[in-house]
């Protein structure tokens, strides 16, 4: 799924770049409805919409069985605040909401000798993150009406769907994760200039720093006993308008 998203973004970017570089159109747009070039503003703001695909990375105590993660496409929405530091570097905050769902499928071999049913092998993990990233945007020189860039930074998040404080664990059907998660992220994107606004499609990889797993009360639990750490990773594909 990640490869499909990345390929689609690259194809779209290539078509836009090709149109800008190899056509006769050379009218430079300011992206600010005649008020001057938006890139000259020290402070600017915008909003973004997009989607995500989140996974879990597991580290195991013993490599005896693997937990399979079934991912579904999620949704992102939020605001952008931009501070221009110099011609090529901006500092950004982008508070938003990211919603996703993952399904965990456990190997029946981990439950050998236990009386279980099919529902014990599947857990749904709902995530509704209030996501607050702080990152730097490093841009190249503008080429006609587009400008490539890369981003790097960190983010703090609160999972509103977390069941960290739930007294029930997997023996009662509850797979628990921590509420507060910290990420680092890396990304690429392109600024596209229009007469009335600037559109910036981007793709960012997000990687959790801290262990998110809340372990079962039984240290030998077949659901969590073999997990050393669990961390979210995934991609955000966003479309920012400024």
WOZIBEL-V186998 format. One record per residue. SS is DSSP state (h for helix, s for strand, l for the rest). OMEGA is omega as a letter, one per 40 degrees, with the letter a starting at -180 (999 if undefined). D_LAST is the distance of its C-alpha to the last C-alpha in Angstrom with 1 decimal. Layout:
# WOZIBEL-V186998
SS	OMEGA	D_LAST
SS	OMEGA	D_LAST
This chain:
# WOZIBEL-V186998
l	i	28.4
h	i	26.3
h	i	27.7
h	i	26.7
h	a	23.0
h	i	23.0
h	i	24.9
h	i	22.6
h	i	19.5
h	i	21.6
h	i	22.9
h	i	19.6
h	a	18.4
h	a	21.8
h	i	21.7
h	i	18.4
h	i	19.8
h	i	23.1
h	a	21.9
h	a	20.1
h	a	23.1
l	i	26.0
l	a	25.4
l	a	26.1
l	a	22.6
l	i	21.6
l	a	19.5
l	i	16.7
l	a	13.5
l	i	11.4
l	a	8.0
l	i	8.4
l	i	11.2
l	a	14.0
l	a	13.2
l	a	13.4
l	a	11.7
h	a	8.4
h	i	10.2
h	i	12.9
l	i	11.4
l	i	13.3
s	i	11.2
s	a	7.5
s	i	6.1
s	i	4.3
s	a	6.8
s	i	8.9
s	i	12.1
s	i	14.8
s	a	18.5
s	i	20.9
s	a	24.5
s	a	26.4
s	i	29.9
s	i	32.5
s	a	34.3
s	i	37.9
s	a	40.5
s	i	44.0
l	i	47.2
l	a	49.3
l	a	48.1
l	i	50.0
l	a	47.4
l	i	43.7
l	a	41.4
s	a	39.3
s	i	35.8
s	a	34.6
s	i	30.7
l	i	28.7
s	i	25.0
s	a	23.0
s	i	19.7
s	i	16.6
s	a	14.1
s	a	12.4
s	i	9.9
s	i	8.3
s	a	9.6
s	i	9.6
s	a	12.7
s	a	13.5
l	i	17.2
l	a	18.1
l	a	17.2
l	a	17.1
s	i	16.5
s	i	13.8
s	a	14.7
s	i	12.6
s	a	13.6
l	a	12.5
l	a	15.0
s	a	15.6
s	i	18.4
s	a	20.0
s	i	23.0
s	i	25.6
s	i	29.3
s	i	31.9
s	i	35.6
s	i	38.2
s	a	41.4
l	i	44.3
l	i	47.2
h	a	50.4
h	i	52.3
h	a	50.9
h	a	52.7
l	i	56.0
l	i	58.8
l	i	56.7
l	a	56.9
l	i	53.4
l	a	52.0
h	a	49.1
h	i	46.6
h	a	47.3
h	a	45.8
s	i	42.3
s	i	39.8
s	i	36.4
s	i	33.7
s	i	30.9
s	i	27.9
s	a	25.3
s	i	23.4
s	a	21.4
s	a	19.6
s	i	18.5
s	i	17.6
s	a	17.5
s	i	16.9
s	i	16.6
s	a	14.6
s	a	16.9
s	i	15.7
l	i	18.2
l	a	18.6
l	i	16.4
s	a	18.4
l	a	18.0
l	i	14.5
s	a	13.9
s	i	14.1
s	i	15.6
s	i	15.4
s	i	17.2
s	i	16.8
s	i	19.6
s	a	20.2
s	a	21.9
s	i	21.3
s	a	23.5
s	i	23.8
s	a	26.1
s	a	27.5
l	i	28.2
l	a	30.4
l	i	32.5
l	a	36.2
l	a	37.2
l	i	39.5
l	a	41.2
l	i	44.9
l	i	45.3
l	a	44.8
h	i	45.1
h	i	48.7
h	i	47.4
l	a	44.6
l	i	41.7
l	a	39.8
s	i	38.2
s	a	35.2
l	a	34.0
l	a	31.4
s	a	29.6
s	i	28.3
s	a	26.8
s	i	24.9
s	a	24.0
s	i	21.5
s	a	20.8
s	i	18.3
s	i	17.1
s	a	14.1
s	i	12.8
s	i	9.8
s	a	10.3
s	i	9.8
l	a	10.3
l	a	11.6
l	a	9.2
l	i	5.7
s	i	5.2
s	a	6.6
s	i	8.3
s	a	11.5
s	i	13.6
s	a	17.0
s	i	18.3
s	a	22.0
s	a	22.8
s	a	26.4
s	i	28.2
l	a	30.3
l	i	32.7
l	a	35.2
l	a	34.1
s	i	37.5
s	a	39.7
l	i	43.2
l	a	45.9
l	i	48.8
l	a	51.1
l	i	50.6
l	a	52.0
l	i	49.7
l	i	49.2
l	a	45.5
l	a	44.5
l	a	47.7
l	a	46.9
s	i	43.2
s	i	42.7
s	i	38.9
s	a	36.1
s	i	32.5
s	i	29.3
s	i	27.6
s	i	25.1
s	i	21.9
s	i	18.4
s	a	16.5
s	i	12.9
s	a	10.1
s	i	6.6
s	i	3.8
l	999	0.0
